[in-house]
């Protein structure tokens, strides 16, 4: 979706979107003509709104920076775990058992 569609979907103005991009909270795909946003960007935007607009949360910019960094780390760890599981699945049964048993002892 383009910038206008993104703003309408989240009910934010272009200035807020520009600030989120400047802060690095959103990193849209950029072409020569426009910026394109994915559903993952919408989810990040919704999280930003909850943190900043919710009276109970009232998270400031530094807090949003920290939370978004933690979210990115979590997604990166999830991708790494998926890669490790796929690599383990390609091993013979004995090796898979050894890996599983080793992880099970440490968990």
Secondary structure as UniProt FT lines:
FT   HELIX           3..10
FT   HELIX           14..23
FT   STRAND          29..30
FT   STRAND          35..36
FT   HELIX           39..53
FT   TURN            55..57
FT   HELIX           61..89
FT   HELIX           93..106
//
